[in-house]
């Protein structure tokens, strides 16, 4: 819950490496920019798994739209924004997803770039 200002260190944040923490921070700041307040971001972060499934089924159009906007402004898929990346696999189709934090090396074969 973001009630103490912009991201004072929390136990959750300590478990992330520097790059992951930067990505989460970027995503949260984008959410605040879109919603206009930290209270609105708090409300979005308290969605449960059932709510996330409803978002994917189109029940929560506004939240789905917000996740889409966040995915366009950051290097995350809509799936990563709403439910989270589960060990590099899409939570719905279980297909491997590219790591948004790894940049392909120039001249690398196509399978290394994915």
Buried (B, 14 or more C-beta within 10 A) or exposed (E): EBEEEEBEEEEEEEEEEEEEBEBBBBBBBBBBEBBEEBEBBBEBEEBEEEBBBBBBEEEBEEBBEBBEBBBEBBBBBBBBBBBEBEEEEBBEEEEEBEEBEEEEEEEEEEEEEE
